[in-house]
């Protein structure tokens, strides 16, 4: 029940909320002057960005994993029990390998989405690609060229990530035709 509450709260709050929360509000909640020490750390904006994006994505990833485990056919679990596997062995040898095939596509999509959301870290002045693009533009006045390069970079990296995920999907795919082929 606490996990379900966490997932519902985090999924219904925009991702852009978590970045300023962990950058501005979270340090103020810490005792013993730790907040001032955090803000004094030169890379705190990067750390706050990582924590904010992690919290935002953790709810989605946990829901993807939960539904993947629930999608494993009940008969497979019953067969694992019937063969004498303990709960750990059921998860290790039956449930998680089957669930992984199911969760790989949405998990890959979430990974690409998280990569693209790193641009939101600009809101807390974390040095990332979109922030750097604005810095270069303000110095060189070459906004179109710099924006085009940043867009091309995001596109190429996201495309490469998708290709790797698709390769994993093809490797994990079960060839149903070889299983159901009936020799006459």
Secondary structure as UniProt FT lines:
FT   HELIX           2..11
FT   HELIX           15..20
FT   HELIX           21..25
FT   HELIX           26..29
FT   TURN            32..33
FT   HELIX           34..40
FT   TURN            42..43
FT   HELIX           44..70
FT   HELIX           74..82
FT   TURN            83..84
FT   HELIX           87..89
FT   HELIX           90..95
FT   HELIX           96..117
FT   HELIX           118..124
FT   HELIX           129..140
FT   HELIX           143..172
FT   HELIX           176..180
//
